């Protein structure tokens, strides 16, 4: 007999939890920073009660069941689920019909709602998405119109589904013993967390599988050919092309498999969109809101000064720290040198995140000012700006070393005396600070060490920052809260705890809900960005250190499992959103692969002299040969991309087969509905009748009774298809030459 479920493993059929914070007590949480102290008055309480009543009424109007419990820090937990199976089934049917109208589904859903759910059962992700749409969709689209922290819903802090801890535990246990994920494993993720999260795991798994070849080949080149191998450069560039084109096909296959191909055409309108005028659509007659495209283009042109500003700000900081690092490591020769060389790292660690945060906020404001109408267009524009920031912070240090320090080091180093201030307090004499005016030799291993740092050390640091640090931070916060509560209890000033009035059968469940309410929101875009940046290192600089793919192979095996743990334990359960691709990050991959064809050719040419490079002087660099190498490499990349696309387009795939099967079934069903079940069957045979003189006279008499023309006479000579077969066979017998005559 199965043991009863405990509160840890059951969610009481709750679909969503809405956190309604009615007073601001300035209590900080790991996911909510401390706010300035405010003392609410009676009017605040009245407004809070009115806002809560509006919330409950809005949810009830769309058929949602509601329960309320006490939350942490002056908040209420509003538990929501579908009020009845009938309302939920109708919402599912409307959603699937909408998909069919937009071309996402090939076949029209059955008119019987129950048949729809029987032919394609409801998954957890679809159920949660439908309920989320009921909560957040505008009222004119059948939803409650609840938008957290906006307008009348400013007290609604968050909306999140609850984790299924039993499934989470089984998921983590299963993945910890697997090397490769199967498509069925991706189906499970899609069924629980939605297509957007599933596409991230599918991309990372495909990327991990594809890394096996460059890891093995890179190791062989590292042993046999060394660094800056032209053979490795060619193979790596071709691998980048094949991987990107393969992933494009994989996206389509998964879109067919998950029934979301073309779902991006169903655009969700942004509530922050501000229209300038309204007009009637000439086709549908509906009123549409318009924002002039020319005005948006004028605002989009501000992206150019933004890119310049970001490049100058981040570039100045990185270049300055770069110069300081060269001065301290290769010029300064005084006390505490081994310690001072970490000064640039400390500066970058403190300045770059701060500056990136400021620029990200500026990018957000600029994207909002551009006033996009749909969520997808807004996210695409925001992704482009974030990619620019990440490109600068991730790759600029290596670009400076490869294309500034290596070719021009002997010219630049004499001017680094401006950074003497960083070491002057520790120097014993001026000689230890003096920059050489001539004869300076660059460190040829510097570039390789830098690439190793970004592809190995930085990956480990990122893993710790996104997995270990949040856990330690949350545990520390809980310990602080417990100590604070104990101290207040000893002093007699402790307020009643949120769990004071919990019933025993709900206590464990409510404690878990309050804990999940304090977790951060999972952002799949951040994980996708991490993978794209990593791919950039492989495409741009792996020719410097061919073992790059080996490092990424190990990292990504761990990354897949750590991300699963992060979603299950460190983050709120993500709201299942649909997608049919990884979005604009696919364009970023293509850009990095194209740029990699240029940088790789440049690096191979610069370091073609046994990997030593120009030795700080550009005298041996022939401009025409340098540009010719880049030109040839880039055009070879374009040709290879065209050839790979052509080959892959000729290859059949399960997704394409599924699409053809669905379209065939649609055509067959349509023919059967229009022409009947026997649309493609032979007509029944006519009754055979022996031809006699009497029958011929009867036919002639019947023909004389009705008016008939030449065409009627033509079509009345043979009765039915059987008689046509007999006449044709008789004619063949008469007209065909005899076999014996042929042989003669």
C-alpha positions in Angstrom: 0.0 0.0 0.0 1.4 3.4 -1.0 2.3 5.7 1.9 0.3 8.9 2.1 1.9 12.0 0.6 3.4 14.5 3.0 3.0 18.2 2.7 6.5 18.4 1.2 5.4 16.3 -1.8 1.9 17.5 -2.4 0.7 20.9 -3.6 -3.0 20.5 -2.7 -3.9 20.9 -6.4 -2.6 24.5 -6.3 -1.8 25.9 -9.8 -0.3 29.3 -8.8 0.5 31.4 -5.7 0.0 35.2 -5.8 2.0 37.1 -3.2 0.0 40.2 -2.2 2.1 42.6 0.0 -0.2 45.0 1.8 2.4 46.8 3.9 6.0 47.7 3.4 7.8 46.8 6.6 11.2 47.2 5.0 12.1 43.6 5.4 14.7 42.6 2.8 14.8 39.1 1.3 17.4 37.5 -1.0 15.2 38.3 -4.0 13.7 41.6 -2.7 16.2 44.3 -1.7 15.5 46.5 1.4 13.2 49.4 0.8 13.2 52.8 2.7 11.1 52.6 5.9 7.5 53.7 5.5 4.9 53.9 8.2 1.5 53.0 6.7 -1.5 55.0 7.8 -5.2 54.1 7.9 -5.6 55.2 4.3 -2.9 52.7 3.2 -4.8 49.9 4.9 -8.0 50.9 3.2 -6.3 51.0 -0.2 -4.7 47.7 0.5 -8.1 46.1 1.4 -9.7 47.6 -1.7 -6.8 46.4 -3.9 -7.1 42.9 -2.4 -10.9 42.8 -3.0 -10.4 43.8 -6.6 -7.8 41.1 -7.0 -10.1 38.4 -5.7 -13.0 39.6 -7.7 -10.9 39.7 -10.9 -9.8 36.1 -10.4 -13.3 34.9 -9.5 -14.7 36.4 -12.7 -12.6 34.1 -14.9 -13.6 31.0 -13.0 -10.6 30.5 -10.7 -10.9 29.0 -7.2 -9.2 31.1 -4.5 -7.8 30.4 -1.0 -5.9 32.9 1.2 -3.3 32.2 3.9 -0.9 34.4 5.8 2.5 35.2 4.3 5.8 36.5 5.4 6.6 40.2 6.0 3.1 41.7 5.9 1.9 39.7 2.9 -0.9 37.4 1.9 -0.5 34.2 -0.1 -3.4 33.8 -2.6 -3.7 30.2 -3.8 -5.3 29.8 -7.2 -6.5 26.9 -9.3 -9.0 26.3 -12.1 -12.4 26.5 -10.6 -13.9 23.6 -12.6 -12.7 21.1 -15.2 -15.3 22.5 -17.6 -13.9 26.0 -17.5 -10.3 24.7 -17.8 -11.3 22.4 -20.7 -13.0 25.3 -22.6 -9.9 27.4 -22.1 -7.7 24.6 -23.5 -10.0 24.2 -26.5 -9.9 28.0 -27.2 -6.1 28.0 -27.0 -5.7 25.0 -29.4 -8.2 26.5 -31.8 -6.2 29.8 -31.7 -3.0 27.8 -32.5 -4.8 26.2 -35.5 -6.0 29.6 -36.8 -2.4 30.9 -36.6 -1.0 27.8 -38.4 0.8 26.4 -35.3 -1.4 23.3 -35.5 -1.9 21.6 -38.9 -5.3 20.0 -38.0 -8.4 21.7 -36.7 -9.2 20.5 -33.1 -12.2 18.3 -32.7 -15.4 20.2 -32.0 -16.0 18.1 -29.0 -13.8 19.4 -26.1 -13.5 16.0 -24.4 -12.2 14.5 -27.7 -9.5 17.2 -27.9 -8.2 16.3 -24.4 -8.4 12.6 -25.2 -6.4 12.8 -28.4 -3.8 15.0 -26.9 -3.7 14.9 -23.1 -3.1 18.0 -21.1 0.5 18.4 -19.7 1.5 20.2 -16.5 3.1 22.9 -18.6 0.0 23.5 -20.8 -2.3 23.5 -17.8 -0.1 26.1 -15.9 0.2 28.2 -19.1 -3.5 28.2 -19.5 -4.2 29.2 -15.9 -1.4 31.9 -16.1 -3.1 33.3 -19.2 -6.4 33.4 -17.3 -4.7 35.4 -14.5 -2.6 37.8 -16.6 -4.4 38.2 -20.0 -6.3 41.5 -20.5 -9.9 41.5 -19.7 -11.0 41.9 -23.3 -9.2 38.6 -24.1 -10.9 36.7 -21.3 -8.3 37.1 -18.5 -8.3 38.8 -15.1 -5.7 41.3 -16.3 -3.4 41.0 -13.2 0.0 42.5 -13.9 2.4 42.3 -10.9 3.8 45.7 -9.8 1.9 47.6 -12.5 -1.0 50.0 -12.2 -3.7 48.9 -9.9 -1.8 45.7 -9.1 1.2 47.5 -7.6 0.7 45.4 -4.4 0.9 42.1 -6.3 4.5 41.2 -5.8 4.8 38.0 -7.8 2.9 35.1 -9.4 4.6 31.7 -9.4 3.7 28.0 -9.7 4.8 25.6 -7.0 7.6 23.0 -7.4 6.8 19.3 -7.5 9.5 18.2 -5.2 8.9 14.5 -5.8 9.4 14.9 -9.6 12.4 17.3 -9.0 14.1 14.7 -6.8 13.5 12.0 -9.4 14.8 14.3 -12.2 18.0 15.2 -10.4 18.7 11.5 -9.5 18.1 10.4 -13.1 20.3 13.0 -14.6 23.2 12.4 -12.2 23.7 9.0 -13.7 23.3 9.9 -17.4 26.0 11.1 -19.9 23.7 12.0 -22.8 20.1 13.2 -22.7 17.5 11.5 -24.9 14.8 13.3 -26.7 12.4 11.8 -24.2 14.2 13.6 -21.4 13.7 16.8 -23.2 10.0 16.0 -23.6 9.8 15.6 -19.8 11.3 19.1 -19.4 8.9 20.5 -21.9 5.9 18.9 -20.3 6.9 20.3 -16.9 8.5 23.7 -17.5 7.4 24.7 -21.0 9.1 24.9 -24.4 11.3 28.0 -23.6 13.2 26.2 -20.9 13.2 22.9 -22.9 14.9 24.7 -25.8 17.7 25.8 -23.6 18.4 22.3 -22.4 18.0 20.9 -25.9 20.6 23.5 -27.2 23.0 22.8 -24.4 22.7 19.1 -24.9 23.3 19.4 -28.7 26.2 21.7 -28.0 27.7 19.2 -25.5 27.3 16.3 -27.9 28.9 18.3 -30.8 31.9 19.2 -28.5 33.1 15.6 -28.5 34.7 16.0 -31.9 36.5 19.3 -31.4 37.6 18.1 -28.0 39.2 14.9 -29.4 40.5 16.7 -32.5 41.8 19.6 -30.4 43.7 17.3 -28.1 45.3 15.5 -31.1 46.3 18.9 -32.5 47.7 20.0 -29.2 49.9 16.9 -29.0 50.9 16.7 -32.6 50.6 20.2 -34.2 50.9 22.6 -31.2 49.3 26.0 -31.1 48.1 28.2 -34.0 47.7 25.2 -36.3 46.1 26.2 -39.7 44.7 22.6 -39.9 42.9 23.1 -36.6 41.7 26.5 -37.6 40.1 25.1 -40.8 38.4 22.2 -39.1 37.2 24.3 -36.2 35.7 26.9 -38.5 33.9 24.1 -40.4 32.7 22.6 -37.2 31.1 25.9 -36.1 29.2 26.1 -39.4 28.0 22.5 -39.2 26.9 22.9 -35.6 24.9 26.1 -36.2 23.1 24.7 -39.3 22.4 21.4 -37.5 20.9 23.3 -34.6 18.6 25.2 -37.0 17.3 21.9 -38.2 17.0 20.6 -34.7 14.9 23.6 -33.7 12.5 22.8 -36.5 12.3 19.2 -35.5 11.6 20.0 -31.9 9.0 22.6 -33.0 7.2 19.9 -34.9 7.6 17.4 -32.1 6.3 19.8 -29.5 3.6 21.4 -31.6 5.0 24.9 -31.4 6.4 25.5 -34.9 5.4 29.1 -35.8 4.2 29.9 -32.3 6.2 33.1 -32.4 3.6 34.4 -34.9 1.2 34.6 -31.9 2.5 37.8 -30.6 1.7 38.9 -27.0 1.1 42.6 -26.8 3.1 44.6 -24.2 1.0 46.4 -21.7 3.6 49.2 -21.6 3.1 49.9 -25.3 1.9 53.5 -25.9 0.1 54.1 -29.1 -0.3 57.5 -30.7 -3.4 56.9 -32.7 -6.1 54.3 -33.4 -7.3 53.2 -36.8 -9.4 50.5 -38.3 -7.7 47.5 -40.0 -8.9 47.5 -43.7 -9.1 43.7 -43.7 -10.6 42.8 -40.4 -12.3 46.1 -39.5 -10.9 45.9 -36.0 -9.5 48.9 -34.2 -5.7 48.7 -34.0 -3.3 50.9 -32.1 -0.5 52.5 -34.1 2.9 53.9 -33.2 4.6 55.4 -36.3 7.4 53.2 -37.6 9.5 56.3 -38.6 9.3 57.6 -35.0 10.5 54.2 -33.7 13.3 54.1 -36.2 14.4 57.5 -35.0 14.5 56.2 -31.4 16.3 53.0 -32.5 19.1 55.2 -34.0 20.0 55.9 -30.4 21.4 52.4 -30.3 24.5 53.7 -32.2 25.5 56.2 -29.5 24.7 53.6 -26.8 27.0 51.1 -28.4 29.7 53.8 -28.7 29.2 54.8 -25.1 29.3 51.3 -23.8 32.4 50.5 -25.9 34.2 53.7 -24.5 33.1 53.1 -20.9 33.9 49.4 -20.7 36.8 49.6 -23.1 38.5 52.4 -21.1 38.2 50.4 -17.9 39.4 47.2 -19.5 42.2 48.9 -21.4 43.4 50.8 -18.3 43.5 47.6 -16.2 45.2 45.9 -19.1 47.9 48.5 -19.1 48.3 48.4 -15.3 48.6 44.6 -15.4 51.3 44.7 -18.1 53.2 47.4 -16.2 53.1 45.5 -12.9 53.8 42.0 -14.3 56.4 42.9 -17.0 57.9 46.3 -16.1 57.8 46.7 -12.3 60.6 44.9 -10.5 60.2 45.9 -6.9 58.7 44.6 -3.6 55.2 43.0 -3.4 55.2 42.4 -7.1 53.5 39.0 -6.7 50.7 40.7 -4.8 50.4 43.9 -6.8 49.8 41.9 -10.0 46.3 41.0 -8.6 45.4 44.7 -8.5 44.0 44.9 -12.0 41.9 41.8 -11.3 40.4 43.4 -8.2 39.7 46.6 -10.2 38.0 44.6 -12.9 36.0 42.6 -10.4 34.7 45.8 -8.8 34.3 48.1 -11.7 33.0 45.9 -14.5 29.9 44.5 -12.7 29.0 47.9 -11.5 29.5 49.5 -14.9 27.6 46.6 -16.6 24.7 47.1 -14.2 24.5 50.8 -15.0 24.7 50.1 -18.8 22.1 47.3 -18.6 19.7 49.7 -16.8 20.4 52.3 -19.5 19.8 49.6 -22.2 16.5 48.7 -20.5 15.4 52.4 -20.5 16.4 52.8 -24.1 14.5 49.6 -25.1 11.4 50.9 -23.3 11.7 54.3 -25.0 11.8 52.5 -28.4 8.2 51.5 -27.5 7.8 48.0 -29.0 4.3 46.7 -29.4 5.0 43.0 -28.7 6.9 41.1 -26.0 9.0 39.2 -28.6 10.2 42.4 -30.3 11.0 44.0 -27.0 13.0 40.9 -25.8 14.8 40.8 -29.2 15.9 44.4 -29.0 17.0 44.0 -25.4 19.0 40.8 -26.2 20.9 42.7 -28.9 22.0 45.4 -26.5 22.9 42.8 -23.8 25.0 40.9 -26.4 27.0 44.1 -27.2 27.8 44.5 -23.4 28.8 40.9 -23.0 30.9 40.9 -26.2 33.0 43.8 -24.9 33.4 42.5 -21.3 34.1 38.9 -22.5 36.4 39.2 -25.5 38.0 42.7 -25.4 40.9 41.6 -23.0 41.9 38.9 -25.4 41.6 41.1 -28.5 43.9 43.7 -26.8 46.5 41.0 -26.1 46.3 39.4 -29.5 46.1 42.5 -31.7 47.6 45.3 -29.6 50.1 43.9 -27.1 51.6 41.2 -29.4 52.1 43.3 -32.5 52.8 46.7 -30.9 54.1 45.8 -27.4 57.6 47.3 -27.9 56.0 50.7 -29.0 53.4 50.8 -26.2 55.3 49.7 -23.1 57.6 52.8 -23.0 54.4 54.9 -22.5 53.2 52.8 -19.6 55.1 54.9 -17.1 51.7 56.7 -16.4 50.8 53.7 -14.3 53.8 54.1 -11.9 51.4 55.5 -9.3 50.1 52.0 -8.7 53.4 50.7 -7.5 55.3 53.9 -6.4 54.4 53.6 -2.7 56.1 50.2 -2.6 59.1 50.8 -4.9 62.5 51.2 -3.3 64.0 53.3 -6.2 63.0 54.8 -9.5 64.9 52.1 -11.4 62.3 49.5 -10.3 59.6 51.7 -11.9 61.4 52.7 -15.1 60.0 51.5 -18.4 62.5 50.3 -20.9 62.9 52.6 -23.9 64.2 49.9 -26.1 64.9 46.2 -26.2 61.6 45.2 -24.5 60.5 41.7 -25.2 56.9 40.7 -25.0 55.8 37.5 -23.2 54.7 35.2 -26.0 52.9 32.9 -23.6 50.7 35.7 -22.3 47.9 35.2 -24.9 47.7 31.5 -24.3 47.5 32.0 -20.5 44.8 34.6 -20.9 42.7 32.2 -23.1 43.2 29.4 -20.5 42.0 31.8 -17.8 38.8 32.7 -19.7 38.0 29.1 -20.8 38.9 27.3 -17.5 39.3 29.5 -14.5 36.5 31.9 -15.4 34.1 28.9 -16.1 34.8 27.6 -12.6 34.2 31.0 -11.1 30.9 31.4 -13.0 29.8 28.0 -11.8 30.5 29.0 -8.2 28.8 32.4 -8.6 25.5 31.0 -10.0 25.2 27.8 -8.0 27.2 28.0 -4.7 27.0 31.7 -3.8 23.2 32.0 -4.0 22.8 28.9 -1.7 25.3 30.3 0.8 23.6 33.7 0.6 20.1 32.3 1.2 21.3 30.1 4.1 23.0 33.1 5.6 19.9 35.2 5.3 17.8 32.5 7.0 20.2 32.3 9.9 20.1 36.0 10.2 16.3 36.0 10.3 16.3 33.3 13.0 18.8 35.1 15.1 16.8 38.3 14.8 13.6 36.5 15.7 15.2 34.9 18.8 16.6 38.2 19.9 13.3 39.9 19.6 11.6 37.1 21.4 14.0 37.5 24.3 13.3 41.2 24.5 9.5 40.6 24.4 9.0 42.5 21.1 8.6 39.7 18.6 5.7 40.0 16.3 3.5 36.9 15.8 5.1 34.6 13.2 3.4 33.9 9.9 3.0 30.2 10.8 1.3 30.9 14.1 -2.3 30.2 12.8 -1.4 27.4 10.4 -3.4 24.3 10.7 -1.3 21.2 11.4 -2.2 19.5 8.1 -1.1 22.6 6.2 1.9 23.7 8.2 4.6 21.9 6.3 3.1 22.8 3.0 2.7 26.5 3.9 6.3 26.6 5.2 7.5 25.4 1.8 5.4 27.9 0.0 6.7 30.8 2.1 10.3 29.6 1.4 9.6 29.4 -2.4 8.1 32.9 -2.4 11.5 34.3 -1.3 13.5 32.6 -4.1 14.7 34.4 -7.2 12.9 34.1 -10.5 14.6 31.9 -13.0 15.8 33.7 -16.2 16.5 31.2 -19.0 18.0 34.1 -21.0 20.9 34.4 -18.6 21.8 30.7 -19.1 21.5 31.0 -22.9 23.7 34.0 -22.9 26.3 32.1 -20.9 26.4 29.3 -23.5 26.6 31.8 -26.4 29.5 33.6 -24.9 31.3 30.3 -24.3 30.7 29.3 -27.9 32.4 32.6 -28.8 35.6 31.7 -27.1 35.7 28.4 -29.1 35.0 30.1 -32.4 37.2 33.2 -31.9 40.3 32.1 -29.9 40.5 28.3 -29.6 43.3 28.2 -32.2 45.4 29.7 -29.4 44.8 26.8 -27.1 43.3 23.7 -28.9 42.2 22.2 -25.5 39.5 24.8 -25.2 36.8 22.3 -26.3 38.0 19.8 -23.7 37.4 22.3 -21.0 34.0 23.2 -22.3 33.0 19.5 -22.6 33.6 18.9 -18.9 32.0 22.2 -17.9 28.8 21.7 -19.9 28.2 18.2 -18.6 28.3 19.7 -15.1 26.4 22.8 -16.3 23.4 20.7 -17.5 23.1 19.1 -14.1 23.8 22.2 -12.0 21.1 24.1 -14.0 18.6 21.4 -13.2 19.5 21.6 -9.5 19.3 25.4 -9.7 15.8 25.3 -11.1 14.7 22.8 -8.6 16.3 24.2 -5.4 17.5 27.7 -5.9 14.8 29.3 -8.1 11.0 29.6 -8.2 9.5 27.2 -10.6 9.5 29.0 -14.0 6.2 29.9 -15.6 5.9 27.7 -18.7 6.2 30.0 -21.7 6.2 28.7 -25.3 8.9 29.3 -27.9 9.9 27.8 -31.3 13.6 28.6 -31.1 16.3 30.1 -28.8 15.3 33.5 -30.2 17.8 36.2 -31.2 20.7 34.2 -29.7 20.8 32.2 -32.8 21.8 35.3 -34.8 24.5 35.9 -32.2 25.9 32.4 -32.8 26.0 33.1 -36.5 27.8 36.4 -35.9 30.4 34.8 -33.7 31.1 32.0 -36.2 31.5 34.6 -39.0 33.8 36.8 -36.8 35.7 33.6 -35.8 36.6 33.0 -39.5 38.3 36.5 -39.4 40.1 36.4 -36.0 41.3 32.8 -36.5 42.9 33.6 -39.9 44.5 36.7 -38.3 45.9 34.8 -35.4 47.2 32.0 -37.5 49.0 34.5 -39.7 50.4 36.6 -36.8 51.7 33.5 -35.0 52.8 31.4 -38.1 56.5 31.7 -36.9 56.3 28.7 -34.5 53.8 30.5 -32.3 56.1 33.3 -31.3 54.2 36.1 -33.0 55.5 39.5 -34.1 57.5 39.9 -30.9 56.1 43.3 -30.2 57.2 44.9 -33.5 55.0 45.0 -36.6 57.9 45.1 -38.9 57.5 41.5 -40.1 53.7 41.9 -40.6 52.9 42.3 -44.3 49.7 44.2 -44.6 48.7 42.7 -47.9 49.3 39.1 -46.7 47.4 39.8 -43.5 44.3 41.1 -45.3 44.5 38.4 -48.0 44.5 35.7 -45.3 41.4 37.3 -43.7 39.7 37.8 -47.0 40.3 34.1 -48.1 39.2 32.8 -44.7 35.9 34.8 -44.6 34.9 33.8 -48.1 35.7 30.2 -47.4 33.4 30.4 -44.4 30.6 31.9 -46.5 31.1 29.1 -49.1 31.2 26.4 -46.5 28.0 27.8 -44.9 26.2 27.7 -48.2 27.3 24.1 -48.9 26.4 22.9 -45.4 22.9 24.5 -45.7 22.4 22.8 -49.1 23.4 19.4 -47.8 21.3 19.6 -44.6 18.3 20.8 -46.6 18.4 17.5 -48.6 18.5 15.4 -45.5 15.2 14.1 -44.1 14.4 14.3 -40.4 11.8 13.0 -38.0 10.3 16.5 -37.7 9.9 16.8 -41.4 8.3 13.4 -41.6 5.9 14.3 -38.8 4.9 17.5 -40.6 4.3 15.6 -43.9 2.3 13.0 -42.0 0.1 15.6 -40.3 -0.5 17.5 -43.6 -1.4 14.2 -45.3 -3.9 13.4 -42.5 -5.4 16.9 -42.8 -5.9 16.5 -46.6 -7.3 13.0 -46.2 -9.7 14.2 -43.5 -10.8 17.2 -45.6 -11.5 14.9 -48.6 -13.5 12.5 -46.5 -15.6 15.4 -45.0 -16.3 17.0 -48.3 -16.7 13.9 -50.6 -17.7 11.3 -48.1 -16.0 8.2 -46.8 -16.0 6.6 -50.3 -14.4 9.6 -52.0 -11.5 7.5 -53.4 -13.4 4.2 -53.9 -14.6 2.8 -57.3 -18.3 3.2 -58.0 -20.3 0.0 -57.5 -20.4 -2.2 -60.6 -23.5 -2.0 -62.8 -25.7 -5.0 -63.3 -24.5 -7.0 -66.3 -27.1 -7.5 -69.0 -26.9 -9.7 -72.1 -27.0 -7.7 -75.3 -29.7 -8.9 -77.6 -31.7 -7.6 -80.5 -34.6 -6.8 -78.2 -32.3 -4.9 -75.8 -30.9 -2.8 -78.6 -34.4 -2.0 -79.9 -35.4 -1.0 -76.3 -32.4 1.3 -76.0 -33.2 2.9 -79.4 -36.8 3.4 -78.3 -35.8 5.1 -75.0 -33.3 7.3 -76.8 -36.1 8.5 -79.2 -38.3 9.4 -76.3 -35.8 11.9 -74.8 -34.0 14.8 -76.6 -30.4 13.8 -77.1 -27.5 15.4 -79.0 -24.2 14.1 -80.2 -22.5 14.2 -76.8 -25.3 12.1 -75.2 -24.9 9.6 -78.0 -21.2 9.6 -77.4 -21.4 8.9 -73.7 -24.2 6.3 -74.0 -22.3 3.7 -76.0 -20.8 2.0 -72.9 -22.6 1.3 -69.6 -20.3 1.8 -66.7 -16.6 1.3 -66.2 -16.8 -2.6 -66.5 -18.1 -2.3 -70.1 -15.3 0.2 -70.9 -12.8 -2.3 -69.6 -14.3 -5.1 -71.9 -14.3 -2.8 -74.9 -10.8 -1.7 -74.4 -9.5 -5.3 -73.9 -11.3 -6.3 -77.1 -9.7 -3.4 -79.1 -6.3 -4.4 -77.7 -6.8 -7.9 -78.8 -7.8 -6.9 -82.3 -5.2 -4.1 -82.8 -2.1 -5.6 -81.1 0.2 -7.6 -83.4 0.4 -11.4 -82.8 3.6 -12.7 -81.1 4.1 -15.3 -83.7 4.0 -12.7 -86.5 6.5 -10.6 -84.5 9.0 -13.4 -84.3 8.7 -14.0 -88.1 
